[in-house]
Amino acid sequence: MTNPFSPDEIPVPADLERHFTGDQPLGELFENIDEDLFNLRFLKRKKGQEEKARETKALLAGLREEIIKKGLIKARGVYRFFPVNSSGDDLLFYGAGGEKPAAFSFPRQAGGEKLCLADFAAPAEGGRKDYSALLAVTCGEGVLELAKREREAGNYVRSYLVEALAIILAEAFADVLHYRIRKEWGIAEKNPAKPLLRGKYRGKRYSFGYPVCPDLANQKILFDLLKPEPDAGLRLTDGFMMDPEASVSAIVFHNPKAVYFGI
């Protein structure tokens, strides 16, 4: 049976090399923070707590300047394009040496259109080579130590804000790298901000732990392919959680038919 979600055309990436970002400028990441998420996390207060919100906003502004000036948070990431194909509910990633492909297995919807993430890649039996990208970023190096020092100094609010900011910065970094991937693929929109918030863009990204790809053990496959530990300093725990916590990993599909869906 023909898969109606298979891509009609396949853009070829410029290379299949592993790319390390180096230390990402923190000012750029702060500029790319989702303001709605930021305000909801830090500044939304109940009626009568307006003064507390103003105090938090001032503290955040000072902390932002200190983080940028002193480089208190390190933002590093890796990404790479891979040849891929689908095989049933599996997404096959091929290495450069012709070795056996790594297989990500995804669940399929029981109802609706019975979608599975693997549907968004060209099937292996069709003979067409497709491509997907993997990314992993972190803004967590040194954050726990910094938060601990703040707590020991009695600065409990600053301690919380440092950890929370690192997580939000990691999301902003993932957005920045996600756009870079789409741009290098030749599928990026001119204004990345608004389409991204509405989900109306080509080059959807999916992270493990969400309903469409719930199996965190797949993180081990992603880490084996990307190898983010040596330079980005990103590791996996025995339970397949990312360490440092302020980190994001994802698979990116170029297929314009790719959608976000529930299981």
C-alpha positions as CSV (number, residue, x, y, z in Angstrom):
1,M,0.0,0.0,0.0
2,T,1.3,3.4,-1.0
3,N,2.1,5.8,1.9
4,P,0.3,9.1,1.2
5,F,2.6,10.9,3.6
6,S,5.8,9.9,1.9
7,P,7.7,13.0,0.5
8,D,7.1,13.9,-3.1
9,E,10.5,15.6,-3.5
10,I,13.6,15.2,-1.4
11,P,16.0,18.1,-0.7
12,V,19.6,17.0,-0.4
13,P,21.7,18.6,2.4
14,A,25.0,20.2,1.5
15,D,26.9,17.6,3.5
16,L,26.6,14.7,5.9
17,E,29.3,15.9,8.3
18,R,28.9,16.3,12.1
19,H,28.7,20.0,13.0
20,F,29.7,21.3,16.5
21,T,28.4,24.8,17.2
22,G,31.1,25.9,19.6
23,D,30.0,28.3,22.4
24,Q,26.8,29.9,21.2
25,P,26.5,33.7,21.9
26,L,24.2,34.0,24.9
27,G,22.8,37.3,23.8
28,E,21.4,35.8,20.6
29,L,19.7,33.0,22.7
30,F,18.1,35.5,25.0
31,E,16.7,37.3,22.0
32,N,15.2,34.1,20.8
33,I,13.4,33.2,24.0
34,D,9.7,32.5,23.6
35,E,8.3,35.6,25.4
36,D,4.9,33.9,26.1
37,L,6.6,31.0,27.8
38,F,9.0,33.3,29.6
39,N,6.3,35.5,31.0
40,L,4.1,32.5,32.0
41,R,7.1,30.9,33.8
42,F,8.4,33.9,35.6
43,L,6.0,36.9,35.5
44,K,2.4,35.7,35.6
45,R,1.0,36.5,39.0
46,K,-2.3,36.5,40.7
47,K,-4.1,39.7,41.3
48,G,-2.4,41.7,44.1
49,Q,1.0,40.3,43.3
50,E,2.0,42.9,40.7
51,E,4.8,44.2,42.9
52,K,6.3,40.7,43.2
53,A,6.2,40.4,39.4
54,R,8.1,43.7,39.0
55,E,10.7,42.6,41.5
56,T,11.2,39.3,39.6
57,K,11.4,41.2,36.3
58,A,14.2,43.4,37.7
59,L,16.0,40.5,39.1
60,L,15.8,38.6,35.8
61,A,17.2,41.6,33.9
62,G,20.2,41.9,36.2
63,L,20.8,38.1,36.0
64,R,20.6,38.2,32.2
65,E,23.3,40.9,32.0
66,E,25.5,39.0,34.5
67,I,25.1,35.7,32.6
68,I,26.0,37.3,29.3
69,K,28.9,39.4,30.6
70,K,30.5,36.7,32.7
71,G,29.6,33.7,30.5
72,L,28.0,31.9,33.4
73,I,26.1,29.5,31.1
74,K,27.8,27.6,28.3
75,A,25.6,26.9,25.2
76,R,26.9,24.1,23.0
77,G,25.3,21.9,20.4
78,V,25.8,19.4,17.6
79,Y,23.8,18.5,14.5
80,R,24.1,16.3,11.5
81,F,22.1,15.2,8.4
82,F,21.8,11.5,7.7
83,P,20.5,9.3,4.9
84,V,17.3,7.7,6.0
85,N,14.5,5.5,4.9
86,S,11.3,4.1,6.6
87,S,10.6,0.5,7.0
88,G,7.1,-0.1,8.5
89,D,7.1,1.8,11.8
90,D,10.9,2.1,11.9
91,L,13.0,5.0,10.7
92,L,16.4,3.8,9.5
93,F,19.5,6.0,9.8
94,Y,22.4,5.0,7.6
95,G,26.1,5.7,8.6
96,A,28.9,6.5,6.2
97,G,30.5,3.1,6.3
98,G,27.7,1.0,4.9
99,E,27.1,-0.6,8.3
100,K,23.7,-1.9,9.4
101,P,21.4,1.0,9.8
102,A,20.3,2.3,13.2
103,A,16.5,1.9,13.7
104,F,14.2,4.2,15.6
105,S,10.9,2.5,16.3
106,F,7.8,4.7,16.7
107,P,4.2,4.0,17.8
108,R,1.3,4.3,15.3
109,Q,-2.0,6.0,15.9
110,A,-4.8,3.5,16.7
111,G,-7.4,5.7,15.0
112,G,-7.7,8.8,12.8
113,E,-5.2,8.6,9.9
114,K,-3.1,6.0,11.8
115,L,0.0,8.1,11.5
116,C,3.5,7.2,12.6
117,L,6.6,9.4,12.4
118,A,8.3,6.9,10.1
119,D,5.6,7.7,7.5
120,F,7.3,11.1,6.8
121,A,10.4,9.4,5.3
122,A,10.6,7.7,1.9
123,P,10.2,3.9,2.3
124,A,13.2,1.7,1.8
125,E,11.4,-0.5,-0.7
126,G,10.9,2.4,-3.1
127,G,14.6,2.8,-3.7
128,R,14.7,6.5,-3.0
129,K,17.3,7.9,-0.6
130,D,15.8,10.3,1.9
131,Y,17.4,12.5,4.6
132,S,16.6,13.6,8.2
133,A,18.6,15.6,10.7
134,L,19.5,15.1,14.4
135,L,20.3,17.8,16.9
136,A,21.3,18.0,20.5
137,V,21.9,21.2,22.5
138,T,22.7,22.0,26.1
139,C,22.9,25.1,28.2
140,G,23.5,23.3,31.4
141,E,27.3,23.2,32.0
142,G,28.0,24.7,35.4
143,V,24.4,25.6,36.1
144,L,23.9,23.2,39.1
145,E,27.1,24.4,40.7
146,L,26.1,28.1,40.2
147,A,22.6,27.5,41.6
148,K,24.2,25.7,44.6
149,R,26.5,28.7,45.3
150,E,23.5,31.0,45.2
151,R,21.6,28.8,47.6
152,E,24.6,28.6,50.0
153,A,24.7,32.4,49.9
154,G,21.1,32.6,50.8
155,N,20.0,33.8,47.3
156,Y,17.2,31.2,46.9
157,V,15.2,33.1,44.3
158,R,18.4,33.7,42.1
159,S,19.2,30.0,42.5
160,Y,15.8,29.0,41.1
161,L,16.0,31.6,38.3
162,V,19.4,30.4,37.2
163,E,18.2,26.8,36.7
164,A,14.9,27.8,35.1
165,L,16.6,30.3,32.7
166,A,19.1,27.5,31.6
167,I,16.1,25.3,30.6
168,I,14.4,28.1,28.7
169,L,17.7,29.1,27.0
170,A,18.2,25.5,25.9
171,E,14.7,25.6,24.2
172,A,15.7,28.9,22.5
173,F,19.0,27.3,21.4
174,A,17.1,24.4,19.9
175,D,15.0,26.9,18.0
176,V,18.1,28.6,16.7
177,L,19.8,25.4,15.6
178,H,16.5,24.1,14.2
179,Y,16.3,27.1,11.9
180,R,19.9,26.7,10.9
181,I,19.2,23.2,9.8
182,R,16.1,24.2,7.8
183,K,18.1,27.0,6.2
184,E,21.0,24.7,5.2
185,W,18.4,22.3,3.8
186,G,16.9,25.2,1.7
187,I,13.4,24.9,3.3
188,A,13.5,27.7,5.9
189,E,10.9,30.5,6.0
190,K,12.1,34.1,5.7
191,N,10.8,35.1,9.2
192,P,11.3,32.1,11.5
193,A,9.6,33.4,14.6
194,K,5.9,33.6,13.9
195,P,5.5,30.5,11.7
196,L,7.4,28.5,14.4
197,L,5.1,29.5,17.1
198,R,2.0,28.6,15.0
199,G,3.6,25.3,13.8
200,K,3.1,26.5,10.2
201,Y,6.6,25.8,8.8
202,R,8.4,23.1,6.9
203,G,10.9,21.0,8.7
204,K,9.1,19.8,11.8
205,R,11.1,18.6,14.8
206,Y,10.2,15.9,17.3
207,S,11.7,15.1,20.7
208,F,11.7,11.8,22.6
209,G,9.4,11.6,25.6
210,Y,6.4,13.1,23.8
211,P,3.4,10.8,22.8
212,V,4.5,10.4,19.1
213,C,8.0,9.2,20.2
214,P,7.6,8.2,23.9
215,D,10.4,5.6,24.2
216,L,13.3,7.4,25.9
217,A,15.6,4.4,25.1
218,N,15.7,5.9,21.5
219,Q,17.9,8.6,23.0
220,K,20.7,6.0,23.1
221,I,20.5,5.6,19.4
222,L,20.5,9.4,18.8
223,F,23.5,9.8,21.1
224,D,25.4,6.9,19.4
225,L,24.8,8.7,16.0
226,L,25.6,12.3,17.1
227,K,28.2,11.7,19.8
228,P,27.5,14.9,21.7
229,E,29.5,14.2,24.8
230,P,33.2,14.9,23.8
231,D,32.7,18.5,22.8
232,A,29.2,19.5,23.8
233,G,29.5,17.8,27.2
234,L,26.0,16.2,26.9
235,R,25.6,12.8,28.4
236,L,22.8,10.2,29.0
237,T,21.9,8.8,32.4
238,D,21.1,5.1,32.9
239,G,17.5,6.0,32.6
240,F,18.1,7.7,29.2
241,M,17.6,11.2,30.6
242,M,19.9,14.0,29.3
243,D,22.6,15.4,31.6
244,P,22.8,18.3,32.1
245,E,19.1,18.7,32.5
246,A,18.9,22.0,30.5
247,S,19.2,20.1,27.2
248,V,17.2,19.4,24.1
249,S,17.5,16.7,21.4
250,A,15.3,16.1,18.4
251,I,14.8,14.5,14.9
252,V,14.0,16.9,12.1
253,F,12.0,15.9,9.0
254,H,12.0,18.0,5.8
255,N,8.7,16.6,4.5
256,P,6.0,19.3,4.1
257,K,3.4,16.7,4.8
258,A,4.8,16.2,8.4
259,V,2.4,17.3,11.1
260,Y,2.2,17.2,14.9
261,F,-0.3,14.6,16.0
262,G,-1.4,12.7,19.1
263,I,-1.3,9.0,19.7
